[in-house]
Amino acid sequence: MITIDQNNRVKFNNHVDYCVGTGRLGLALTEEYLKELEFVQKMIGFSFIRGHGLFSDDVSIYHEYEENGETKVEYNYTYLDRIFDSYLRLGIRPYLELGFMPGQLASGTQTIFYWKGNTTPPKDYKKWTDMVVALLDHLKNRYGEEVVTWPVEVWNEPNLPGFWYKADMDEYFKLFKETFNAIKKYDCRFKVGGPAICGVKDAEWTEAFLKFCRKEGLRPDRITRHHYTVEFPERIGHYDYSKLEDPEMRFENLQSTRDIIDSFEEFKGLPIHLTEFSTSYTPKGVIHDTNINAAYLAEQLSRLGDVNEAYSYWTFGDVFEEQGVPDSLFHGGFGMVAAGCIPKPTFWTFYFFKQLKLFGGECVYRDKDSVVVKRKGGYAGIIWNIDKDDRNAEYQLSGLEDSEYTLITKTVDEVTCNPLKLWHDMGEPAYPTESETAMIKSASWPQTLSEIIKPEDKKVSVSIPVRKNGVVFFNIVKRIYTPDRGYDYDKVISFH
């Protein structure tokens, strides 16, 4: 039994709804993509969305043409406006990742992914910065001054040779400097960050980036990096199988970035944005579809705010094409939502943390398996069980009035909410029919239970079952009992 003092105060920064990731922006031109995003926004509601391919050829912004023997440049925002209009209509704003390179502006032919995003430096830095500034100017003219609040990030994972030609550090630093200075000259209100690195040589890159900024007199508005938590995967057929890493080791890695930044007096306290995070870093990482993914990420969400101002889950939905068009419904896609707007268990982890944020109040308890908040009128919390035997989470909660309360639990585990199992038991239909999709979707919602409890001496004890790989949201709120004349619930349920 854990005794929770209502007057206790525990550090807990819940930024669950700040940003979410997406595949390349061009996918927002498809119907299924927008359906999944609309569902996510209705149920959770993120402020920003970040994806690749803003300047890639499928969005078709940059164009060179010859006129009177001179090479000229023009910009086309037809698709971009359609994409961003859809985002704003759904209540979400772009987190502007500046990349990849338009083919006509690229210095080389190296590409990445099925959709061939060019990952070489610009052949002309002036044309690159002109394109960036023209984009920001177009966005301000179309959407107004709010655009200066949209975060900007220069490139994606330049410490990997696939994402930046030869992972050339000096060349990336040049890209950052030219881009940063051009944006700030245009409108210093824009917040510009980098270096957007993943976990390969992250300490080396972070330190070198800050030394470069100090030398050049640059002050980035935030430091951006990524965070994945699995060992190198084993590929079998289409799919990647990975073991989860020790979460403490991964949290220590995040702390090391904070420590490096704070070791520079001029950069101490700069915000860190995790512009991508998940468990597996591959779009065919089968763990993404499982309940253990949901439980593992519950601990991540309870602690990522300790040293990071923002963190963006990669991704909201399974409309995604890095390694080609998905081969089946459950294919290990990054998304928290599968095709047909089927929420995976991980979706509910994010939903629960958003509900905790909406509940408000102060965090009064947090450990490796739970977080609990208190406000006037009740408690709310999330409990998780990462690959351990079934257990009961038992709490004694104080500070409640001498009144009836309602305890509501929403449970997601391998028994109560497991669309992956139903899909498997149905024969793993790769392309389920409408009726099959509806059946699978029916198994993708939490089990909701309730009971009436009454405190004694302003305290109440609760015991909440948490099965293996389960995540449970609980809410204790004052019961306002207003029966209609003649309605007797006990008589109703015993009537025969």
SULCOR-V574999 format. One record per residue. N is the residue number from 1. RES is the residue in one small letter. PHI is phi in degrees with one decimal (NA if undefined). D_FIRST is the distance of its C-alpha to the first C-alpha in Angstrom with 1 decimal. Layout:
# SULCOR-V574999
[[N RES PHI D_FIRST] [N RES PHI D_FIRST]]
This chain:
# SULCOR-V574999
[[1 m NA 0.0] [2 i -98.2 3.8] [3 t -92.2 6.4] [4 i -110.0 9.5] [5 d -86.2 12.8] [6 q -61.9 15.5] [7 n -91.4 18.1] [8 n -69.3 16.8] [9 r -131.5 19.2] [10 v -124.0 18.9] [11 k -61.8 21.9] [12 f -159.5 22.1] [13 n -104.5 25.5] [14 n -99.3 25.6] [15 h -106.8 29.2] [16 v -56.7 28.6] [17 d -104.5 31.7] [18 y -69.3 34.2] [19 c -152.2 36.1] [20 v -138.6 36.3] [21 g -92.0 38.8] [22 t -146.1 41.6] [23 g -69.2 44.3] [24 r -55.3 47.8] [25 l -61.5 48.7] [26 g -59.7 51.6] [27 l -66.7 49.2] [28 a -69.4 48.6] [29 l -86.1 52.0] [30 t -102.7 50.8] [31 e -66.1 49.6] [32 e -61.3 46.5] [33 y -55.6 45.2] [34 l -68.4 45.5] [35 k -63.7 43.8] [36 e -65.2 40.8] [37 l -66.2 40.7] [38 e -61.1 41.2] [39 f -62.4 38.2] [40 v -62.5 36.0] [41 q -67.4 37.2] [42 k -66.0 36.8] [43 m -87.0 33.2] [44 i -115.8 32.0] [45 g 86.1 34.9] [46 f -92.7 35.6] [47 s -82.6 37.9] [48 f -132.2 39.8] [49 i -134.8 40.9] [50 r -124.5 42.2] [51 g -148.4 44.4] [52 h -84.0 47.3] [53 g 81.8 51.0] [54 l -56.0 51.8] [55 f -104.2 55.3] [56 s -70.4 55.6] [57 d -66.4 58.7] [58 d -71.1 57.1] [59 v -84.2 56.3] [60 s 64.5 59.9] [61 i -83.8 60.0] [62 y -95.8 62.3] [63 h -141.9 65.9] [64 e -107.7 69.0] [65 y -147.5 72.5] [66 e -100.2 76.1] [67 e -145.2 78.5] [68 n 54.6 81.9] [69 g 75.8 80.9] [70 e -117.9 77.8] [71 t -82.0 74.2] [72 k -118.9 72.3] [73 v -125.1 68.7] [74 e -138.6 67.3] [75 y -119.5 63.8] [76 n -126.4 62.7] [77 y -108.7 59.5] [78 t -57.6 59.9] [79 y -71.6 56.9] [80 l -59.1 54.8] [81 d -62.6 55.3] [82 r -62.5 54.4] [83 i -67.3 51.2] [84 f -70.5 50.1] [85 d -59.7 51.3] [86 s -63.7 48.9] [87 y -59.2 46.0] [88 l -65.4 46.7] [89 r -62.1 47.2] [90 l -93.9 43.6] [91 g 78.2 42.3] [92 i -132.9 41.8] [93 r -113.7 43.8] [94 p -72.8 45.1] [95 y -96.9 43.7] [96 l -80.2 47.1] [97 e -86.2 47.1] [98 l -83.8 50.7] [99 g 168.7 51.9] [100 f -84.0 53.3] [101 m -91.3 57.0] [102 p -57.2 59.6] [103 g -56.5 62.0] [104 q -74.5 65.1] [105 l -101.8 63.5] [106 a -74.6 62.0] [107 s -87.5 63.6] [108 g -151.9 62.9] [109 t -109.7 62.0] [110 q -64.5 58.6] [111 t -130.5 56.1] [112 i -134.5 52.6] [113 f 78.9 51.0] [114 y -55.9 52.6] [115 w -94.1 53.8] [116 k 58.4 55.4] [117 g -74.9 54.1] [118 n -77.2 56.5] [119 t -121.9 54.8] [120 t -110.6 57.7] [121 p -63.4 58.6] [122 p -71.4 61.0] [123 k -76.0 64.7] [124 d -145.0 65.2] [125 y -67.2 62.6] [126 k -65.4 64.5] [127 k -66.7 64.4] [128 w -63.4 60.6] [129 t -67.8 59.9] [130 d -60.7 62.4] [131 m -64.3 60.5] [132 v -63.1 57.1] [133 v -65.4 58.5] [134 a -61.6 60.4] [135 l -61.0 57.2] [136 l -61.6 55.4] [137 d -66.0 58.5] [138 h -60.9 58.6] [139 l -64.5 55.0] [140 k -64.0 55.5] [141 n -66.0 58.6] [142 r -84.9 56.9] [143 y -112.1 53.5] [144 g 91.7 54.1] [145 e -68.0 52.7] [146 e -60.1 49.1] [147 v -59.5 49.9] [148 v -67.4 49.7] [149 t -90.0 45.9] [150 w -77.5 45.6] [151 p -64.5 44.4] [152 v -123.4 46.9] [153 e -130.9 46.2] [154 v -91.5 49.1] [155 w 71.5 49.1] [156 n -143.9 46.4] [157 e 48.2 45.5] [158 p -69.1 48.8] [159 n -80.3 47.5] [160 l -109.4 48.0] [161 p -62.6 51.6] [162 g -70.4 51.2] [163 f -94.1 50.2] [164 w -152.1 52.6] [165 y -47.5 55.8] [166 k 61.7 55.5] [167 a 47.5 52.3] [168 d -73.9 54.8] [169 m -63.3 52.9] [170 d -62.0 55.9] [171 e -67.9 57.0] [172 y -65.7 53.5] [173 f -59.8 53.6] [174 k -64.0 57.1] [175 l -57.9 55.7] [176 f -63.6 52.9] [177 k -60.2 55.4] [178 e -63.1 58.0] [179 t -69.3 55.5] [180 f -58.0 53.6] [181 n -64.9 56.8] [182 a -66.0 58.4] [183 i -66.3 55.4] [184 k -65.7 55.2] [185 k -66.9 58.9] [186 y -69.6 58.7] [187 d -160.0 55.8] [188 c -68.1 53.7] [189 r -75.1 50.9] [190 f -64.8 49.8] [191 k -97.3 46.7] [192 v -117.6 47.5] [193 g -129.4 45.2] [194 g -177.0 45.4] [195 p -93.3 45.6] [196 a 60.3 43.4] [197 i -90.6 42.8] [198 c -95.5 40.6] [199 g -81.5 39.0] [200 v -86.8 42.4] [201 k 52.0 43.5] [202 d -64.6 41.4] [203 a -65.2 41.4] [204 e -61.5 45.2] [205 w -69.1 45.8] [206 t -61.7 43.6] [207 e -64.8 45.3] [208 a -65.0 48.8] [209 f -63.3 48.3] [210 l -69.1 47.4] [211 k -64.3 50.3] [212 f -62.9 52.6] [213 c -61.7 51.4] [214 r -62.0 52.0] [215 k -62.3 55.4] [216 e -91.0 56.4] [217 g 72.0 55.1] [218 l -97.8 52.6] [219 r -126.6 49.3] [220 p -60.3 47.2] [221 d -78.4 44.9] [222 r -161.0 42.0] [223 i -104.5 41.3] [224 t -117.2 40.4] [225 r -155.3 39.1] [226 h -119.1 37.3] [227 h -150.7 34.1] [228 y -124.0 33.7] [229 t -135.3 31.3] [230 v -129.7 32.9] [231 e -76.2 35.3] [232 f -59.2 38.9] [233 p -78.2 39.2] [234 e -101.6 41.1] [235 r -91.2 43.6] [236 i -128.1 44.4] [237 g 60.8 46.9] [238 h -83.7 45.8] [239 y -119.1 42.2] [240 d -111.7 40.1] [241 y -113.0 37.3] [242 s -130.6 35.0] [243 k -93.7 32.0] [244 l -68.2 29.3] [245 e -86.5 29.3] [246 d -60.7 26.6] [247 p -60.6 25.1] [248 e -62.5 24.9] [249 m -63.7 28.6] [250 r -70.7 29.4] [251 f -66.5 27.6] [252 e -64.1 29.5] [253 n -64.3 32.7] [254 l -64.6 32.0] [255 q -62.9 31.5] [256 s -63.6 34.8] [257 t -65.1 36.6] [258 r -58.3 35.2] [259 d -66.8 36.3] [260 i -63.7 39.8] [261 i -60.4 40.4] [262 d -72.5 39.4] [263 s -76.5 41.7] [264 f -98.4 44.6] [265 e -56.3 45.2] [266 e -74.5 46.9] [267 f -114.2 44.1] [268 k -56.8 41.0] [269 g 87.1 38.4] [270 l -55.6 40.1] [271 p -63.1 37.7] [272 i -112.2 36.7] [273 h -112.7 36.7] [274 l -85.8 35.4] [275 t -80.4 38.1] [276 e -147.6 36.9] [277 f -153.3 33.6] [278 s -170.9 32.2] [279 t -85.5 31.3] [280 s -74.5 34.7] [281 y -102.7 37.8] [282 t -118.5 40.1] [283 p -77.8 40.9] [284 k -127.4 40.7] [285 g -82.4 37.3] [286 v -59.5 35.9] [287 i -62.3 32.3] [288 h -58.6 32.7] [289 d -90.3 32.7] [290 t -102.7 29.5] [291 n -72.8 25.9] [292 i -65.8 24.9] [293 n -59.8 27.0] [294 a -64.2 24.9] [295 a -68.9 21.5] [296 y -62.0 23.1] [297 l -71.6 24.7] [298 a -62.0 21.4] [299 e -65.0 20.5] [300 q -58.2 24.1] [301 l -65.5 24.1] [302 s -74.3 21.1] [303 r -126.9 23.0] [304 l -62.1 26.7] [305 g -74.7 27.2] [306 d -64.0 26.4] [307 v -127.3 30.0] [308 n -122.8 31.8] [309 e -72.5 33.2] [310 a -150.1 33.5] [311 y -151.6 32.8] [312 s -123.3 34.6] [313 y -70.4 33.4] [314 w -107.1 36.3] [315 t -145.3 37.1] [316 f -76.1 36.7] [317 g -141.8 38.8] [318 d -91.2 40.5] [319 v -77.0 44.1] [320 f -162.0 44.7] [321 e -137.3 47.7] [322 e -57.3 47.3] [323 q -107.1 48.1] [324 g 108.6 49.9] [325 v -68.1 49.3] [326 p -54.7 46.2] [327 d -88.6 47.2] [328 s -159.6 44.6] [329 l -59.2 42.0] [330 f -97.1 39.0] [331 h -127.3 40.5] [332 g 79.6 37.7] [333 g -63.3 38.8] [334 f -62.1 37.1] [335 g -64.0 36.5] [336 m -82.4 33.4] [337 v -129.7 35.7] [338 a -90.0 38.1] [339 a -54.1 41.6] [340 g 80.3 41.9] [341 c 56.4 39.0] [342 i -89.1 36.4] [343 p -72.4 33.1] [344 k -80.8 31.4] [345 p -51.6 27.6] [346 t -60.1 27.8] [347 f -54.3 29.4] [348 w -72.4 26.3] [349 t -59.5 24.2] [350 f -67.6 26.8] [351 y -60.9 26.9] [352 f -63.7 23.2] [353 f -67.3 23.5] [354 k -67.7 26.6] [355 q -62.3 24.9] [356 l -64.0 22.3] [357 k -66.5 25.3] [358 l -65.9 27.0] [359 f -62.1 24.1] [360 g 79.5 24.6] [361 g 86.4 22.7] [362 e -113.9 21.1] [363 c -72.3 18.5] [364 v -113.0 15.5] [365 y -159.0 13.2] [366 r -153.9 14.4] [367 d -142.1 13.7] [368 k -69.5 15.5] [369 d -122.5 13.8] [370 s -166.5 13.4] [371 v -144.9 15.0] [372 v -132.5 14.3] [373 v -120.9 17.2] [374 k -126.6 17.9] [375 r -140.7 21.3] [376 k -58.7 22.9] [377 g 102.7 22.2] [378 g 158.5 18.8] [379 y -130.7 16.5] [380 a -147.0 17.0] [381 g -165.6 15.5] [382 i -129.8 16.2] [383 i -125.3 14.1] [384 w -138.5 16.2] [385 n -140.3 16.5] [386 i -88.2 19.6] [387 d 60.2 21.1] [388 k -115.7 18.2] [389 d -61.7 17.5] [390 d -54.8 15.9] [391 r -150.3 12.1] [392 n -110.2 9.6] [393 a -89.2 7.7] [394 e -116.6 4.8] [395 y -131.1 5.4] [396 q -110.2 6.8] [397 l -113.9 10.3] [398 s -111.8 13.2] [399 g 82.1 16.9] [400 l -99.2 17.8] [401 e -77.9 21.0] [402 d -79.5 21.7] [403 s -155.3 22.6] [404 e -78.0 21.7] [405 y -127.2 19.9] [406 t -108.3 20.1] [407 l -98.6 17.3] [408 i -116.1 19.3] [409 t -121.7 18.2] [410 k -120.8 20.8] [411 t -116.1 20.3] [412 v -123.8 22.6] [413 d -154.2 22.6] [414 e -70.2 25.2] [415 v -96.3 25.1] [416 t -90.8 25.0] [417 c -151.9 27.0] [418 n -147.2 29.3] [419 p -61.7 32.9] [420 l -60.2 33.7] [421 k -66.4 33.2] [422 l -62.0 35.3] [423 w -56.6 38.0] [424 h -63.1 38.0] [425 d -65.2 38.2] [426 m -79.5 41.1] [427 g 105.4 43.0] [428 e 55.1 42.1] [429 p -61.8 44.8] [430 a -66.1 45.8] [431 y -128.5 47.3] [432 p -61.2 45.6] [433 t -71.4 47.7] [434 e -59.8 46.7] [435 s -70.0 45.4] [436 e -65.8 43.5] [437 t -61.2 41.9] [438 a -61.8 40.8] [439 m -64.9 39.3] [440 i -63.7 37.3] [441 k -63.2 36.3] [442 s -65.3 34.9] [443 a -96.9 32.3] [444 s -111.6 31.2] [445 w -117.2 29.1] [446 p -64.6 25.4] [447 q -84.4 24.1] [448 t -109.9 23.3] [449 l -127.1 21.3] [450 s -147.1 20.6] [451 e -156.5 19.5] [452 i -94.3 20.0] [453 i -127.2 17.2] [454 k -133.1 17.9] [455 p -68.3 16.0] [456 e -122.9 16.3] [457 d 54.9 17.3] [458 k 66.2 16.8] [459 k -126.8 13.1] [460 v -140.7 11.6] [461 s -109.6 8.5] [462 v -129.4 9.0] [463 s -127.9 8.7] [464 i -117.9 11.2] [465 p -67.1 13.1] [466 v -133.7 14.4] [467 r -75.6 17.4] [468 k -53.8 19.2] [469 n 59.9 21.0] [470 g -99.3 19.4] [471 v -131.8 18.9] [472 v -126.3 17.3] [473 f -100.1 18.1] [474 f -127.9 16.4] [475 n -143.1 18.0] [476 i -116.4 17.3] [477 v -129.2 20.7] [478 k -61.9 22.6] [479 r -90.1 24.5] [480 i -102.3 28.2] [481 y -95.8 29.7] [482 t -133.4 33.4] [483 p -70.4 34.9] [484 d -76.6 38.6] [485 r -59.6 41.0] [486 g 87.5 41.0] [487 y -91.1 38.0] [488 d -125.4 35.5] [489 y -58.1 32.7] [490 d -60.6 32.0] [491 k -69.8 35.7] [492 v -61.7 36.0] [493 i -77.5 33.5] [494 s -102.0 34.8] [495 f -72.6 38.4] [496 h -161.9 40.7]]
